[in-house]
Amino acid sequence: MLKDLFTDAQKYLDHFFHTVDIQRVEEVVKMCEGCQGLIILTGVGKSGIIAEKIAMTLISTGTRALYLPPMNFLHGDIGIVSDKDILVMISKTGETEELLNLVPFIKKRKAKIIGFVSNPASRLSKESDLSLYLPVEKELCSFDLVPTTSTVVQLILGDILAVALMKNRQFAMSDYALNHPAGSIGKKLMVTVRDLMIDQDHVPLCSPADKLVDVLVELSNKKCGALLVANKERDLLGIFTDGDLRRALQSKGPAVLDETMQNLMNVSASSLPPETLAWDALKYMQKDPQKWVMVMPVLEQRKVVGILRMHDVVKAGIS
């Protein structure tokens, strides 16, 4: 049964993609792009839920939008509508009475109406300034009644509209970050390596001439799992990790304690600038699934300014 449902769902969506009028969609995008006021979305029932979701997506991607239930308009909220606005009405049948009752009042305020309908002969289609037909071959339910395919295609169209406007307006990642200051998305787009790195006197540093026995305390106390080997000008020369310590002891025994860090350090250490997004840093540190980089030197103008631990990035909720 489930396999049949997936097959049917794909078939009905293929019908939509193959028959939707792309040129008409372009007209909708152009009209919305030229809107000088608000794009206000409304609908009843499941279509109302889709309208609200589309409005939220538009807002987060840089388009001034709003969702209002149709009854709210008739009880005072119509006061927000101006002649610069566009009202997007979503209805599968195009015969939803709550929307049709609203049309005369919207026209009195000289706002434009765009109808998203799956019945091109409907009253809403005829009353709209611009009507977009969303072809629906059949609902997924056995009775062809429960809004399933129809709400999916409404949502697809809404997402395409939002992203098209986003691209046309050259909405940048920095703009998106400003709209998402909290939560996982905000952290990925705003938190930098500088925000999370260990810096100043907490950076585990040693010189190339230091003997291992003399820097073990630094390695242990700073709790970074590594030592950054640098000269007096804080130029990074190499890195020595807990793993390097274990391997050195296994291969050379206690005698390795008298070795200098210049002989023990790994000179091919990778590094990151402090303004790197922490999300990008994490992806870089995890790019080899067989060998994650647990600590990363942070350099500014080629000087050591900090060290980043993967533990701190994950702890910050960036993953």
Summary of the structure (lengths in Angstrom):
residues: 319
radius of gyration: 29.8
end to end distance: 36.5
largest distance: 91.2
contacts: 1021
relative contact order: 0.10
helix: 49%
strand: 18%
